[in-house]
Amino acid sequence: MGELMQEHRFADVLRAADALLLTAPENRDVLYLRAVAQRRLGDIPAALATLAGLEQMHPRFSRLYQERGHCFVALRQAPAAIEAFVRGVHINPALPASWSMLEGLYRMIGQTDNAAAAAAHVAKLKTLPSDVVTATALFMDGELAQAEQLIRAFLLKHGHHVEAMRLLARIGIERDVLDDAQLLLEGVLDLVPEYHPARFDYAQVLSKRHMHQRAREQVEKLLEVDPTDRNYRTLYAVTLVGLGLHERAIELYRELLPGAQQPAELHLSIAHALKTLGHRAEAVAEYRVAAAIGGGNGDAYWSLANLKTYRFEEEELRQMRAAEAATTTSVVDRYHLCFALGKALEDRQQYEASYEYYARGNALKRSTSRYRPEIFELNTRLQIEVCTPALFDRNKDGGAGAADPIFIVGLPRSGSTLLEQILASHSAVEGTQELADIARIVMDLQGRGRDAQRGDPRYPAVLVQMRAEDYRRLGEKYLSDTRVYRSGKARFIDKMPNNFRHVGLIHLMLPNAKIIDGRREPMACCFGNFKQLFAHGQEFAYSIDDIARYYRTYLELMQHWDAVLPGRVLRVQHEDVVNDLEGNVRRLLDYCELEFEPACVEFHKTERSVRTASSEQVRQPIYREGLDQWRHYEPWLGRLREALGDALTRYRD
């Protein structure tokens, strides 16, 4: 069709588009070319109708608005054309044709200031290489692979180009390749320290990598230049949340509400912070506002469901069902709504309908994920090969000697937040959050140039090459980097579940740290993950087969740590904690070398920030009913039971 368009064979383009749309009616590019062909053939009403359908399915596609602008120009409707072109450049500033049309239209109606601004954009784009402009336009319209291919080829040919480097970094951010993005943006800022958009991108990357203090410092530099910039102020609030300064973050979010273009997002952020602080009623009110003004805002409805104690009203259920079924609802909103509906119907004991929504939400979420279980399984095999008694014996005098950290590891939904709350109720223990510092150290050790997906990972093989002093340096770095989350207590908790993959590294870095494996019966744990939509990470959790494989591999790796580091990790079974709370509290405290304190048994009375999905549950006394909730869904979990196999019994080994 592209060749037909270049040859101006618009009737042939239209016929080809109509044929393709019979089998792919939602294809964005085919619909766009159909509209262009219709306009070029003089059928403006048909073109506008095609664009209206395209907008319903792909509202963030900038070129549809540019094409609509051309249609209104043909109809000599200048105000409508201006509105369309403005919407296009708001989504994608790298549209030279739209800016040129805006310049002419503004001059025609006498808006000289707007015409000058459009002309400045045209001039700016003309200073950039055409490949950079094209790649930027592709990126803004979500065509990441094409944009990356074009911009990488440009950089290979032309070397350091600030805009091209920044664009490649932004593609990395979208693809969640944050270490690459960080390096690229550091290079840009070395070349042009006053390039504020790049510094803003850099602060975003640091925030996404949980380097909250460094991100805050970068945003403070930007606020010195422009303290009124809404984007800077919003990101500053995000960094405060990351540092646990929720009250100040809420103040900033509320200051940003007047005049906000997307107030629903701000209300969501306020609600999340209020939830973390334990202000449930206020959080519910904010979530409801976000849902009301956000239309089909799936995140708001899921956040209400994720409180675990909220019960939806009949009208809310009707609105959620209607939004989930609407063709205009995005995939992201749809899977949020599916998980919310699954929880709402579970609370009403409508288990079959609930399971259908959970299954649909998981399938939608899995379709957006690049998770490959083989990578995790490869890492596990390599950990077992590399982390031997000989490695630990050779480095027995290494690592940092501090006994401050208490690591809680395991799978999500295994009771780890309960263990954290119990320990954080002790007067000598600081409850922090799920810290990303071990993951960052692993990424640094992984290095660059070799890739686990190609079967040649540098980590954990690099552990063999390191010396005792290397591990001491890493341990001291960990202690230094995590100090920002502490307020002076002797001990602190790092409750990042996925750290079970790195118990060997943790032992080498911090030989006196405590490590607790929070474990739960496999059917309950795996189904708990299946019905949980995580804010980020945990990509294994959106398929029955993936979850079962992950649980089995987790058991295999923990068995290895028990064999090569006997007695190093304390296993705590969730069911045992529920059945004998005080006995297991005493066992936990003995292992951590802490005196018994009654507050640890009355953990639900402890006031502190809790950021995980179990935040409301650990603010209530312990209850047994939660142990067997999965049995309501047993008729549909045969595949899970089969996939778990002998894990159903050996989890207690």
C-alpha positions, 0 to 999 in steps of 0.5 A: 500500500505504501508504494501505491500511495507514493504512486498516487494510485489512491483508488487502488489504495482504497480497494487494498485497505478495504480488503485488509480491513475485512480480516483486521478491522482495527489495524491502525495503519490501514485505517489511516491510509484508507482515510488519506486515500479517501481525502485524496479522492475528494470524499472528505465525509468518508475520510472523516468517518474513517478517522472517527473510527480510528480515533475510537480505537487509537486515540493517541495516534497523532497522525490521525489528527494531522489527517483530520486537519487536512480534511478540514482545510479542504472543507475551508473550516479553519477553526476545526483544522486548527483544533485538529492540528493542535491535538496532533502536535500536542501528542507528537511535537515532531510533525513538521506538516502540522506545524507548517499548516498551523503557521499558515492558518494562524496567519490567515485568521490574524493570530500572529503570536500563535503563528510565530510560535508555530514558525519557531517549531518549524524552524527547530525541526528544520535544524534537526537531521531528518532521520531524528525527526522521523524517528521522533515521530515514530516514537511518539506514535508508539512505533518503538522498534522502527524508531530504535532501528532508525536512531541507532543507525543514525548514531552509528553513522554520526556519533554523539548527537544530543537529540538522537542520544536523548531519543534513544534514552526515551525509547529505553525508558519506554522499553524499561531498559533503564540502565541504558537510558541512564547512561545515555542521559548522563552522556547528554548532560555531560555534553549539554549540562543546561539541557533541561528536558534531558535532565528531567528525563534523567530524573525520571529514570533515577526515580524509576530505578528507585534512586529516589534521593538522586532523583530528588537532587536532579529535580531540585536543580530543575526547580531552581530554574523554574519553580512553577513547572508542573511536570517538575513539581509532580516528579518532585512529589514522586521522589518524596513518595519514594523516600517515604515522605508521604505527607509532604507529597500529598501537599504537593499533589493537592497544590497541583490540582487547580488547573490540572489537565489530568486531575484523575492521575493526581487524585490517584497519587494522593489516594495511594499516599493516603493508603500507605499512611493508613488513612483508609476513608480519605483514600477511598474518597480520592479513589472514587473521585479519580474513577468519577472524573477519569471515565473508564479509569481502570486503575482507580477501580482496581485500587479500590479493589486492592484495598481488600476491604472495600465493597463495591456498590451495585452502580459501581459494578454496572459502571465497571462492567460497561467500561470493560466491555466498551470497544474504546477502553484501552487494554491497560484499563481493561485488565485493571477493570477485570481484576477489580471485577474479579475481586468485587464478584469474589466478595459477593461469592460469585466465584465462577464469574469472578474467576472468568474476570481474573482469567481475562485480566491475566490474559490481557496483562500477559499479552503485554508482557515480555516475560520468559520463564526460561531466563529465570530458570537459567539464572537458577541453574547458574546460581546452583553451579556457581554458589558452592560451599567452596565459593563461600569458604574462600570468601568467609572473611569478606563482606561488611560486618554490620548486622543491621539488615533483615531480609525477608524473601520469598514469593509475593502473596506468601505472608511477607508483609505480615512478617515485616509488620511483626518485626517492624513493631519491635522498638529496635527495628525499622520497617522500610519498603521493598528496596531495589538496592540488591537488584541494582547491585546485580545489574551492575555486576551483570554489566554490559555486552552480554545478555542472559537472553542470549544464554551468556550472562555475566552474573552470577558467574562473576561471583567466582572472580571476585575477592573478599574485599570486593564483597566488603565494598558491595556490602558497605555500598548497600548499607550506605545507599539504604541509609536514606530510608532509616531513622536511626533504629539499630535494625531495618527490614528489606522486604524485596521478595525477589531477593531469594534469587540472590541469597548467595550474593547477600551472604557474601556481601553481608554475612551477619545479616538475617535472611527470612524465607516467608513461604506459603502453601503452593495452591494458596500462594499461586492463586493469590498471585493469579488474582493480584495485579501488581503495580510493577514487576512480578511478570511471572504472575499472569499465567497459571503455567508461569506461576507454577513454574516460578514456584517450583523453581523457587523451591529448587533454589531455596533448597540449594541455599539450605544445602550450601548455607545450612541454617543461614536462612530461617523459613517461616511457614505462613500457615504456622504463623496464623495457627500459632502467632506468639510461638512464631513471633518468638521464633522470629525474634530469637533468630533475629537476636531481638528481645521479645516485645508484646507489640510484635504480637499486637502488630495490627496496632503499629502505625507505619507506612505499608506500601504493598497489596496487604497494607490493609490486612496487616492493620487488622488482627490475624484471621484463619479464613484467608488460608483456604480462600483459594478453595472457592475456585478449586473447580477451575484450578485443576491446571494449576494443581497439575502444573505444581506437581510434587511442589504440593508436598515438597514445599514443606521439606 
